[in-house]
Amino acid sequence: MAIVVLVGTLDTKGLEYGWLRERLLSRGVEVIVVDAGVIGAARIPADVPRAEVARAAGTELERLRSEGDRGAAVTAMARGAAEVVRELYARGRLHAVLALGGSGGTSIATRAMRELPLGVPKVMVSSMASGDVAPYVGSTDITMMYSVVDIAGVNRVSAPILANAVDAVTGMARGFAAVRPPAVDDGRPLIAASMAGVTTPGVDAARERLTELGYEVLVFHASGAGGRTLESLAEQRLFAGVLDLTLCELADDLFGGILTAGPDRLLAAGRAGVPQVVSPGALDLVKFGPLDTVPERVLDRDVRVHNPSISVVRTTAEECAELGARVAAKLRSATGPTTVCLPLRGLSTLGAPGGPYHDPAVDEALFCAVRDGLRGSAVEVVEVDTHLNDPSFGRAAADLLHRLIEGG
């Protein structure tokens, strides 16, 4: 029988969790309720009571209560819930996790969910799910469902949403319990590659070439979250190599775009000593939101609607020079073999010859800054007389990475 674990604060959300439990039981799945509440009395019985959760966090429930620090209590119970959930999974007593909550409940439950391996079903119904969910999801595969109304009773709006969550997690749990997906490891070394819509042809060519060479390629969308995930996994030395051909998250971070991956982007592989080939792909643009949200300071430039949610703006020569210097500074500190591959005829589909952002003089400002910043370092700079999305560029970058991995 499939087992769904409910993680929540049964003092403030007990009635709602009781509703979830009864509906799950009616669907024919087993339910384990984990209580991560602290202050008020639990409104329904728990299979794993809060005192046990506190002990799993290395503390005592009465101590958390007596200290009266809500933030510290939430942090501790989140840590304890994570330990409980991890233990249940290790014992084969968890096929999916479902939770609901506001900011506190979401923090606790998603902290527990993030401890589970990729592929284990995780569903979070949250009033926070319509905003920035990166702090909750991190680099995991949590499914966030917006509750629309606050989690305060079961009513004509919340009931169908919660019912959908139950039905979704029931199907996920049954599928996972029937054939628990094994970790697929066919012996091929893993490569991480960064990609965006404007660099897809070049990265696809590189991915195909690396596959021919015997690698498995994981592609990360340069959407902010994708870059952060790539960095996190590279830091863990999961990859044999990194093919970082799309750096637009750096431009967004520097110039106020909406898809930044933070200031540590492009550092993890170098710190971990992982071989990497880097290209300044898509640094010819900054990504903003819908057209009516583009800052007035850049409206005098060539603004393009990428899709209804994203508008792009061409970077200037001064901005490209700054970006090139930053790329070089980040790569100079790399402890592993590193090559920078410069596509001399354009950095994206928009910047290829004939494209609206094609401007060799502006691109050269970036290239010069990269060359100057890496002069005298151990980082190799390779110049390719084509644009980034030419298949020959992708294949060349793939071959360079293979050479680095092989020790050449």
N, C-alpha and C positions, 0 to 999 in steps of 0.2 A: 504494500500500500504506500502511496506517495505521502510524504510528510512535509507539511508546511509549518515553518516556525514563525510565530508572531512576536515581534520585539517592540515593546512600548511601555509607556508610563501608565500603569493601571489606576493611579490615583486621579489623574486628570482626564484620561481617555478610556477609562474602564468600560463604560457603556458601549462605546464605539468598537472596542476590541471584542467585547462580548458578541456584538452583532456580527463581526467578521468571523469569529470562531464558529458560531452556529451556522452561518452560511457555508463555511468551508466544510463542516461536518456533513451538511446536507448534500454536498457534492461528492461525498465518499472518500475524503482524504483525512489522514490523521493530523491533528493539530497539537503543537507544543507551544505554550504561551510563556514568554520570558518577561518578567516584570522588572523594568528599569526605573520605576518610580522611587521617590525618596520620602516625601513629607506626609501627604495624606494617606488615608487608608485605601488599600486596593479594593476596587469595586467588584472585581470578579476574581476567582481563585487563579493562581498561576502554577504552571508545572515547574517552573524554575523561579522561586520567590526572590524578592529583591535582596534579602539578606545574603543569599547565595551569590547573586550578581556582585554585590559589594565585595564579598570575600574573594571572588575571582579577580577583582581589581586590586587586591592587596590591602583592603581596608575593612572597616566595619560599618554597618548601616547606622548604628547609633552615633558613631563618631561623625559621620557626614551630617546627620541631623543636628547634633549639638553645635557643630561649627557654624551652621547657618549661612554658609557661602554657596549660593545657588550655582554659580559658575563652576566652582570646584566639584560640587556634587554631580553636576551634569557630566563633567569631564571624567570623573571616576566611574560613574555608571556606564558611560559609553565604553570605557576601557574594559570594564567587567563584562558587559554584554558581548563585546567582541571576543573575549576569551570563551564565554559560554557557547557562542555560535560556532566558533572554530572547533571546539571540542565536540559539539553535536555532529558537525560535518565529518570529523575524523572517525566518529563511531558509526557512521552511516545512518544517522538519525536526522538528516536534513536534506531535503530535495529542492527546497525553495524557501526564501524569506519574504515576508510581507510585513509592511509597517505603515503607519499613518501618523501624522503629527504636524505641529507648527515648527517654529525654528528650533526649539529645544529637542522635541521628539525626533525631528529630522536629523539633527546632529548626532543624537545617540544611535539611532537605527542605522544610519548610513556609515557611521564609524564601524559598526559591527559588520555590515555588508562588505565593506572594503577589505575585510580580512579573508573573505572567501575567494577561491580561485575564479579566474575568468570562466564563464560558461555556466556557473551555478546561478539559477534564476534569482533575481533580486528586484523587488518592486516596492517603490516608496511613493505613497500617496501623501502629498504635502501641499500646504498652503504657500510654500516657498518656491514651488516648481515653475512659476511663471517668470522668475527673475534669474539671476546668475546662480546656476546650480553647480558651478565648478568646485566650490569648497566641499560640497556634499558628494559629488560623483568622483572627483579626482581622476585617476587614470583607470577606473574600473568600468564594468558594464551594467551599472545600476540603471534600471528603468524608472524615470521620474514621471509621475502622473499628477497633474495639477488638480487640487481639490475644489477649485473655484470658490467655494465658501470655506470659512474656517472649520477646523475639525471640532465641532461643538454640537454634538447630537447627530442623529440620523434623520434627515428631512427630505423633502421632495427633490431638492437639488443634490444633496450628498449621497442619497441612497443609490441612485443608478450609477454614480461614479464609483462608489465603493463596491457595488455589485460587479461592475466591469473589472475592477482590480481583482476581486475574488475569482472570477471566471478566467481571467488571464493567468493568474498565478497557479490556478488548478491545472490548466493545460500545460503550463511550463513544468510544474512539478511532476506530473504524470509522465511526460516525455523524458524528463531527466531521470526519473526512477526506473523507467522501463529499459532505457539504454543510456546509462551514465556515460557521457562522451569522454572517451579516454584522451589524454594529452597526445595529440598526433605528433609523433617524432619519428620521421623516416630517416633520420641521420643527416639531413642536409643542414649545413650551417645557415643561421638566420642573418638576413641583412635588413636594416631599417632604411627606408627611403622616405623623403618628404616630397609632397606633391600638392599642387593647387590646380584649379581649372586651367589657369594660364600657363602651366608648365607640364600639363598632362602628356602631350605627345613625346616630349623628351624623356620624361621619367618612365613612360611606358616602354620606350625603346631600351632604356637601361635595364628595366625590370626583365624584359624578355631575354636580353643578353645574359644577365646574371642567372636566370633560370637555366639557360643553356649551359652555363658554367658549373651548374650543380648546386646553386643556392636556393633557399626559400626566401622570398622578399615580402616583408610586411610594409605596406605603404601607409603613411600617416598624413592626414589632411592638414595642411598648414592653416589651421583655423583657430589657433590659440591653444585649445585643448589638445589638439593633435601634436603640436610641438612640445607641450609640457609632458605628454605621455611618452613621446620619443625620448626626451631627455631623461625621464624617470627610468625607463627600461634600459637605456644605454648606461646609466649610472650603475645599474645592477649587473652589467657585463653580459646581458642576455644575447647580444649581437656579436657576430664575427666581424662585422663591419657596418659602417654607416655611410649611406649615399645621400648627402644633404644638398639637394639641388634646388631647394625652394626656401628662401629666407625672408619672405615678405613679413613674417611675424616680427622680425627685427625692425623693419620700417614702421610698422604699426606701433611698436613699443616706443620708438624714438619720437614719432611725430603725431601721436594721439589717435592712431587708428583703433578700430574696434576689435581686432583679432590678434592682440598681442599674446605672446606666450611668456611674457615676463623678462626681466633683465638677464636671467641665467640661460637663455636660449643660446645654443651653439657652444656650450661649455662641457657638458657631461661626457661625451665621447672622448674628448681630449683629456679630461681628468682621469677617466678610467683606462686610458691607454688603448682605446679601441681604434683600429685603422679607419680612416675616414677620407672620403673625397667630398669636397664642398664646392658649390658653385653659387654665385650671387643671384640665383634665379628669382625673378619677380621683385627685385629691389628697385625696379623702375616704377613702382606704384605703391600707394598707401590705400588701405581699405577703410571706408567709412560706412555708416549706415545708409538708410534710404535717402534719396536725393534731397529731401527737404530737411535732413539733419546734417548735411555736409557743412562744416564750419565756414563762416563767411571769409575767413582769411585765405582760403584756397579756391574760392569760387571763380577767381580770375584765370585759373588754369584749365586744362582740358579735363573736364570731369566726365566720366563715363558711367552709365548704369550697367553694372555687372549682372545684377538680377534685382528684383524688387526690394530685397533686403540689404543689398550691398552696392555702394557706389565706389569707384576708384578714381584716384587723382595721380597724375604723373609727378614723380619726384624731380626736384631741380638738381642742377649740377652741384650746388653747395650741399644739399642733402645727401646726394650720392657720395660725395667726398667724405662726409661724416660717416655714412654707413660703411664705406670701404675701410675707413680707419678702424671702426669698431670691429668689423669682421676680422681684420688682421690682428688686432689686439687680443681678441678672444682665442684665435688659433695659434698665436705665438706661444701660449702657455700649454699647448697640447703635449702630453707625454707619450702619445703613440704616433705612428706614422700618419702624416697628413699631407694631402695634396689639394691645392685649390685649382679648379678648372675654370678658365674664363672664356665664355662664349662671346667672341668679339663682335658678332653681328646682331646681338639682341638678347634680352633677358626673359622674354615672355612672348605669348602670342600677340599681345598688343605692341610689344617692342621689336618684333621681327621686321625685316625690310618690307616696306609697304604698309605697316601697321601704324596706327595713330600715335603711338608712343615711341616710334623708332627715332632715335636721336643719338648718333654715334658720339657726338661731342660730350653730351651729358653722361653717357655710359663710360666714356674714357676717363671722366673725373673719378668715377668709382674704381675703375681698373687701376688707375695711377695710385690711388690711395691704398689699394690692396697690395700692389707691388712694393710701394714705399714702406708700408707697415710691416711687410714680411721680409724685407731685405736683411740678409745676415742671419736669418732664422733657419731652422731645420725644415721648415715647411716648403714643399715644392710648389711652384706656380707653373701651370701648363696653360698655354693659350691655344685656343682652337678657333680657326677662322670660319666660323659658322654661327648660326643662332642656336639658342638653347634647345629649341624644339625640333631641330633637324635630327632625324634618327641617328645620323653619324655621330652627333655630339653625345647622345645618350649611350651609344655603344662604346664610345671612347672613354666616357666616365666610368662605365661598368668595368672595362678592361683595366683601367688604372686602379680601381678598388681591388679587383682580383689580384693584381700584382702586389699591392700593399699587403693584403692578407697572406699571400703566399711567401712574403718576406723579401720581395724584390725591391 
